[in-house]
Every structure is written in C-alpha cells, then in structure tokens.
Amino acid sequence: MPRDELLSRITIDPNVCFGKPCIRGHRIWVTLILDLLAGGMTAERVLKEYPQLEEADILACIAYGAEMSRERFVEIPSGSGP
C-alpha cells in the first residue's frame, strides 16, 4: 500500500481525543499502537487485542511515526554505551 494511502488512515480532529492523531473511525491513538510495538508487542498481538483494526492501520501508525521523525528531533543522551 502506498505511503499516502496509509497516511490517509490517520485522522486528526480537535473534537476527537483532544486532537491527537487516531486511526480513522476509531478513538485509538497512533501513539498507543506505537508504544505497544516499541514495548515488544507484535503486530499480530495488537490485532488480537484490538480486533477492530486491520494490518494496514498498524502500518499507517508506523508510517505516521516515520513522517513525524523527519520533522522533529528527539534528544537522545549520548553515553559510553553498555
């Protein structure tokens, strides 16, 4: 699925979930899905926990996160490593 088509699955409405990016048609925040994936949950498990979602919704969240990372920098402390 093309990136633009994936991103069209994300909506931002100031009257829904305080204007946070959500998966269209749902009140499920993009950040929730990204946090679950970052915490080690598989996409299959996310779909099992949220059966109203489709695989394309998860890919849309990842695509949205990638787009946001191009626009913003996150301060990562430098260190000597493990």
C-alpha positions in Angstrom: 0.0 0.0 0.0 1.5 3.4 -0.9 2.6 5.7 1.9 -0.1 8.3 1.1 -2.8 5.7 1.2 -1.5 4.5 4.6 -1.4 8.0 6.0 -5.0 8.6 4.9 -6.0 6.1 7.6 -4.8 8.6 10.3 -7.1 11.4 11.3 -6.7 14.5 13.5 -9.9 16.1 14.7 -9.8 18.7 17.5 -13.1 17.3 18.7 -11.9 13.7 19.0 -9.4 12.5 21.6 -8.2 16.1 22.2 -6.9 16.4 18.6 -4.4 13.5 19.0 -3.7 11.5 15.8 -6.0 8.5 15.7 -6.7 5.6 13.4 -9.7 6.8 11.4 -13.0 5.6 12.5 -11.7 4.7 15.9 -10.6 6.5 19.1 -7.3 4.6 19.2 -4.3 6.9 19.4 -1.4 6.4 17.0 0.9 6.7 20.0 -0.8 3.8 21.7 -0.1 1.5 18.8 3.5 2.7 18.5 4.1 2.3 22.2 2.7 -1.2 22.2 5.0 -2.1 19.2 8.0 -0.4 20.9 7.3 -2.3 24.0 7.7 -5.6 22.2 4.1 -6.5 21.3 3.9 -8.0 17.8 1.6 -6.6 15.2 -0.3 -9.9 15.4 -0.9 -9.4 19.1 -2.0 -5.8 18.6 -4.6 -7.0 16.1 -5.7 -9.7 18.5 -6.1 -7.1 21.3 -7.8 -4.6 19.0 -9.8 -6.7 16.5 -11.4 -3.7 15.0 -8.1 -2.8 13.5 -6.5 -4.0 10.3 -2.9 -4.7 9.5 -2.9 -1.5 7.3 -3.8 0.5 10.4 -0.7 -0.7 12.1 1.4 0.1 9.1 -0.3 3.5 8.9 0.8 4.2 12.5 4.4 3.3 11.7 4.3 5.4 8.6 3.0 8.3 10.6 5.7 7.9 13.2 8.3 7.9 10.4 6.9 11.1 9.0 6.9 12.8 12.4 10.6 11.7 13.0 11.5 13.6 9.8 10.1 16.8 11.3 11.2 16.6 14.9 14.3 15.7 16.8 14.3 13.7 20.0 17.0 14.5 22.4 18.9 11.2 23.0 21.6 11.4 25.7 25.0 10.3 24.5 26.9 7.9 26.6 29.6 5.3 26.6 27.0 2.5 25.9 26.5 -0.7 27.7 
